[in-house]
Amino acid sequence: YKISNVGMVAGCYVRSGKIVRGCQIRVVRDGIIIADDKIAGLKRFKDDAKEVAESFECGISLERFSDVKEGDVFEAYIVEEYRED
């Protein structure tokens, strides 16, 4: 959806896992990664959400990427660092 003052918002359905605000998003179209961006906004109905669980719908806006098409797959991930002692 294109929303004035906000930009492009993708209507999404969480198929597995959960979407957390602040995680990275990989946009996959026809099996090819076309973008790697960060979540700018995560909403459930009209309310801001910290996370959206599996089997729920949400709206996701990305920081830089706005060329979202129907059928695109968003893969959410979090980069973690760890040290071996």
GIVENCOR-V5061 format. One record per residue. RES is the residue in one small letter. OMEGA is omega in radians with two decimals (none if undefined). NEAR is the number of other ideal C-beta (glycine too) atoms within 10 Angstrom. D_LAST is the distance of its C-alpha to the last C-alpha in Angstrom with 2 decimals. Layout:
{{RES,OMEGA,NEAR,D_LAST} {RES,OMEGA,NEAR,D_LAST}}
This chain:
{{y,3.06,11,47.76} {k,-3.11,9,48.71} {i,3.14,10,48.81} {s,-3.10,5,50.30} {n,3.14,4,48.10} {v,-3.08,13,45.00} {g,-3.09,14,45.27} {m,3.08,14,44.36} {v,-3.14,19,42.95} {a,3.03,19,42.04} {g,-2.99,11,43.13} {c,3.03,20,40.40} {y,-3.09,10,39.93} {v,-3.09,18,36.45} {r,3.10,9,36.51} {s,-3.13,6,33.07} {g,3.10,11,30.08} {k,3.09,12,30.53} {i,-3.13,22,30.91} {v,3.10,15,29.10} {r,3.13,16,30.36} {g,3.12,10,28.19} {c,3.10,16,26.81} {q,3.11,13,27.53} {i,3.04,22,30.56} {r,-3.13,14,31.37} {v,-3.10,20,35.16} {v,3.10,15,36.37} {r,-3.12,14,40.07} {d,3.10,9,41.59} {g,-3.12,6,38.22} {i,3.09,7,37.38} {i,-3.10,11,34.82} {i,3.13,14,37.07} {a,3.06,17,34.96} {d,-2.98,14,31.51} {d,-3.14,16,31.87} {k,3.13,13,30.74} {i,3.06,18,32.67} {a,-3.14,16,35.15} {g,3.12,15,36.77} {l,-3.09,21,36.50} {k,3.02,16,39.58} {r,-2.91,16,40.89} {f,3.14,8,44.68} {k,-3.07,6,45.33} {d,3.02,6,42.47} {d,-3.13,9,39.08} {a,3.05,17,36.29} {k,3.08,10,32.57} {e,3.11,16,32.08} {v,-3.04,22,34.47} {a,3.12,12,33.98} {e,3.11,11,35.03} {s,3.07,9,38.82} {f,3.09,14,39.65} {e,3.14,11,41.15} {c,3.03,19,40.05} {g,-3.11,19,40.73} {i,2.98,22,38.10} {s,-3.10,20,38.70} {l,-3.08,22,36.50} {e,-3.04,12,36.05} {r,-3.03,9,37.49} {f,-3.13,18,38.60} {s,-3.10,14,41.97} {d,-3.10,11,43.54} {v,3.12,22,42.80} {k,3.10,10,45.12} {e,-3.14,6,45.95} {g,3.07,8,43.83} {d,3.11,16,40.70} {v,3.07,13,37.46} {f,3.06,19,34.72} {e,-3.12,13,31.20} {a,3.10,19,28.90} {y,3.11,12,25.15} {i,3.10,8,22.31} {v,3.13,6,19.73} {e,3.06,5,16.24} {e,3.06,4,13.15} {y,3.12,5,9.60} {r,3.02,4,6.24} {e,-3.12,3,3.79} {d,none,3,0.00}}
